[in-house]
Amino acid sequence: METGNIVIGIEGTVGAGKTSICRNLLKKIDNSILLHGGNIYRAIAYGILKSNLKNKKFENLDAFEIMKKMGIEINLFDRETVIYMNGKLLAEEDLQSEKASMAVSSISNVANNKKLYEFGRGLIDNYRKDYNVILSSRDIVKMYPDVTYHFFINASLEERTNRKFIQYNKQIPKEEIKDMIQKRDELQEKSGYYKIYPQTKVIDITNCKNVEASTVEVLKCMKGLVKNEI
């Protein structure tokens, strides 16, 4: 694609802090937006859970057709994408709930994603015309081969469990969260979402004390190519 703008793909293991890193990058990279690609699938999963589709076999479902049927739309607000369903803004807590998270891992593993990926490529290209795109999603290189940078964020299971425990306001026992993370990791890996490509830079942030330190590790790999370096 003929443009001077870049696409920074961020993916990684469950609970590694991808979204927090993306939001911090948004503050540091000029003319940038954050495309929450994962939330598109979360909206699809949320819609399925709320409808009679939840009793159907997922392997017979076309993810993009479900998205259209449920009236799911993506808009840009305050430099981040937000999701609407039939004209109603979906709350972040609904998209990030434990039920929606598990549903995403299960559905994406067997549903037909071909047309959804085509839609995703078009969406990224459209935003890239005007902005540097920070993309938080799964299967990024397969969906968007023209990604400028591809980072895979990882952390120890213990660290990821602690972060999810805090995210869920300490309302869910750690052992339950740990079990959920392990199950989702297995489903994601089975789906091929943890694949490391030749251009992928794996960053382990287990020992990073905060999101700022984690963001530094990402920016180090882009040294000289972003204006607002740390």
C-alpha positions in Angstrom: 0.0 0.0 0.0 1.4 3.4 -1.0 1.4 5.4 2.2 3.9 6.8 4.6 1.9 5.7 7.6 2.7 2.5 9.5 0.8 -0.3 11.1 2.0 -1.6 14.5 0.6 -5.0 15.2 0.4 -6.0 18.9 -0.7 -9.5 19.9 0.3 -12.0 22.6 -0.7 -14.4 25.2 -3.9 -14.0 27.3 -3.5 -11.4 30.0 -0.1 -10.2 29.0 -1.2 -6.5 28.9 -1.6 -5.9 25.2 -4.3 -3.3 25.5 -2.5 -1.3 28.1 0.7 -1.2 26.0 -1.3 -0.1 22.9 -3.0 2.7 24.9 0.4 3.9 26.1 1.8 3.7 22.6 -1.1 5.9 21.5 0.2 8.7 23.7 3.7 8.4 22.2 3.3 8.0 18.5 2.2 11.1 16.5 -0.9 11.0 14.4 -1.9 7.5 15.6 -5.1 5.7 16.4 -5.8 2.4 18.2 -7.8 -0.2 16.3 -9.2 -2.8 18.8 -9.4 -5.6 16.3 -10.0 -8.2 19.0 -13.1 -6.3 20.2 -14.8 -7.0 16.8 -14.7 -10.7 17.5 -15.6 -10.0 21.1 -18.7 -8.2 19.9 -19.6 -11.1 17.7 -19.2 -13.5 20.6 -21.2 -11.2 22.9 -24.0 -11.1 20.3 -24.0 -14.9 20.0 -24.3 -15.3 23.7 -27.2 -12.9 23.8 -29.0 -14.6 20.9 -30.4 -18.0 19.9 -27.2 -18.6 17.8 -25.4 -19.8 21.0 -27.0 -23.3 20.5 -25.8 -23.7 16.9 -22.6 -25.4 15.8 -20.0 -22.7 15.4 -18.2 -24.4 12.5 -21.2 -23.6 10.4 -21.1 -19.9 11.2 -19.6 -17.2 9.0 -18.1 -14.6 11.4 -18.6 -11.7 9.0 -22.2 -12.6 8.2 -22.9 -12.8 12.0 -21.4 -9.4 12.4 -23.7 -7.9 9.7 -26.7 -9.7 11.0 -26.2 -8.3 14.5 -25.7 -4.8 13.2 -22.1 -4.6 14.5 -20.3 -1.4 13.4 -16.9 0.0 14.1 -16.4 3.8 14.6 -13.6 6.0 15.7 -13.9 8.0 19.0 -11.1 9.9 20.7 -8.5 8.1 18.6 -9.8 4.6 19.5 -12.2 2.3 17.8 -15.5 1.6 19.6 -18.1 -1.0 18.7 -21.9 -0.5 18.2 -24.5 -3.1 18.0 -27.8 -2.1 16.3 -26.9 1.5 17.1 -26.0 0.9 20.8 -22.5 1.4 22.1 -21.2 -1.8 23.6 -19.6 -1.3 27.1 -16.0 -2.3 27.6 -16.9 -4.4 30.6 -19.3 -6.5 28.4 -16.7 -7.0 25.7 -13.9 -7.9 28.2 -16.1 -10.2 30.5 -14.9 -13.7 31.3 -17.8 -15.2 29.4 -17.1 -13.2 26.3 -13.4 -14.0 26.5 -14.0 -17.7 26.7 -16.6 -17.5 23.9 -14.1 -15.7 21.6 -11.5 -18.4 22.1 -14.0 -21.2 21.3 -15.8 -19.6 18.4 -12.8 -18.2 16.6 -11.3 -21.6 16.7 -13.9 -23.2 14.4 -15.9 -20.4 12.7 -15.3 -19.3 9.1 -13.2 -16.1 9.3 -12.3 -15.6 5.7 -14.7 -12.7 4.9 -14.1 -11.2 8.4 -10.4 -11.0 7.6 -11.1 -9.4 4.3 -13.2 -6.8 6.1 -10.4 -6.3 8.6 -7.8 -5.6 5.9 -10.1 -3.1 4.3 -10.7 -1.4 7.6 -6.9 -1.1 8.4 -6.1 0.2 4.9 -8.8 2.8 5.2 -7.5 4.1 8.5 -3.9 3.9 7.3 -4.6 6.4 4.6 -4.8 9.1 7.4 -3.2 7.7 10.5 -0.5 5.5 11.9 -2.4 2.5 13.1 -1.8 0.6 16.4 -3.5 -2.7 15.9 -4.4 -4.9 18.8 -5.7 -8.2 17.4 -5.1 -11.9 16.8 -3.7 -13.6 13.7 -2.3 -10.2 12.5 0.2 -11.3 9.9 -2.2 -13.7 8.3 -5.0 -11.1 8.2 -2.7 -8.1 7.3 0.6 -9.2 5.7 1.6 -5.5 5.1 2.0 -4.9 8.9 5.0 -2.7 9.4 5.9 -4.0 12.9 4.7 -7.2 14.5 5.1 -7.7 18.3 4.1 -10.7 20.3 3.8 -9.8 24.0 4.4 -12.6 26.6 4.6 -12.9 30.4 4.7 -15.8 32.9 1.4 -17.5 33.8 1.7 -16.2 37.3 2.2 -12.6 36.2 -0.7 -12.8 33.8 -2.9 -14.4 36.5 -2.1 -11.5 38.8 -2.9 -8.9 36.1 -6.3 -10.5 35.3 -7.1 -10.7 39.0 -6.7 -7.0 39.2 -8.6 -6.4 36.0 -11.6 -8.3 37.4 -11.4 -6.2 40.6 -10.3 -9.2 42.6 -13.8 -10.6 42.4 -12.7 -13.9 40.8 -10.4 -16.3 42.6 -6.9 -16.5 41.3 -7.1 -20.3 40.7 -10.2 -19.8 38.6 -8.5 -17.1 36.6 -5.3 -19.2 36.1 -7.4 -22.1 34.8 -9.3 -19.8 32.4 -6.0 -18.4 31.1 -4.6 -21.8 30.5 -7.7 -23.0 28.7 -7.8 -19.9 26.5 -4.0 -20.2 25.8 -4.7 -23.8 24.6 -7.6 -22.7 22.3 -5.6 -19.8 20.9 -2.6 -21.9 20.2 -4.8 -24.6 18.6 -6.3 -21.8 16.4 -2.8 -20.9 15.2 -3.0 -17.4 16.9 0.3 -17.8 18.7 2.3 -18.3 15.6 5.6 -16.6 15.4 6.6 -15.2 11.9 10.0 -14.3 10.7 9.2 -10.6 11.2 7.7 -11.1 14.7 9.6 -9.7 17.6 8.8 -11.6 20.8 8.9 -9.4 24.0 8.7 -10.9 27.4 7.5 -8.3 29.9 7.3 -10.6 33.0 9.9 -8.4 34.8 8.5 -5.1 33.7 7.2 -3.2 36.7 4.5 -1.3 34.9 3.0 -0.5 31.5 5.5 2.3 30.9 8.4 -0.2 31.2 6.6 -2.6 28.9 6.1 0.1 26.3 9.7 1.0 26.5 10.6 -2.5 25.3 8.3 -2.1 22.3 9.7 1.3 21.4 13.3 0.1 21.6 12.5 -2.1 18.6 11.2 1.0 16.7 14.1 3.2 17.7 14.6 6.2 15.3 11.2 5.6 13.6 8.9 7.3 16.0 9.2 10.9 17.1 8.1 10.7 20.7 10.6 8.1 22.0 11.1 7.5 25.7 
